[in-house]
Amino acid sequence: MRLDKYLSHLQFGSRKEVKALIRDKRVRVAGDLITDPGYNVLPGIAVEVNDAQADGPLEVDYLMNKPAGVITATEDPTQSTVLDLIRPHDYRPGLYPVGRLDKDTTGLLLLTTDGNLGHALLSPNRHIAKTYAATLAKTLTADMKQRLETGIDLKDFTTAPAQVVVLPDTDGKRIQITITEGKFHQVKRMLLAVDNEVTALTRIAMGPLSLPADLAAGEYRALTDDERTDLDNITR
């Protein structure tokens, strides 16, 4: 990879700013002073900027606990997006959210620079399970539950059977629901179709990923090696 592109990916500045750093003799590769922005950086070679190590992954995968009030998008002229929550040092070109959570929906969101991974997770042919914790306006009756578990005709499509667990000691107003599609507003539309309403919604799992209990709203962390391996296994 070109040296200027490498340093730009690691957030040392724009390509123009990085070229200035290089030409000002502030960059070394394998101990040698390099002034050519087009110098080819080989994998594993040590790069220093102002005598400090310049390292970090060029490709990243983050697991975020999306808060309410931000939209799932890469940019928006008027509203805050999930990418606005990424610290500048952690950002990489091409980082994007996999799938969409509504503005008022919270919970697990994967952000990655790996387009193939995102495409595989969203492919309707793979039936990747997504589990949500939902708070309802009314008690979920046995008939409502049965209809959700059979499949709901939403006019534009009929949902696959959902898995529904009514949480104890909640008067039937808190459930966990697992679906394998992920259409726009799907869980909310499904509950409306059975004469109920979602008042709060949090995604707690997607495929092999689960929302960590210690990850606060608005925070994120890199995927562990095991989590990335599990994703690769189901999308291979």
Order of alpha helices (4+ residues) and beta strands (2+ residues): alpha-alpha-beta-beta-beta-beta-beta-beta-beta-alpha-beta-alpha-beta-beta-alpha-beta-beta-beta-alpha
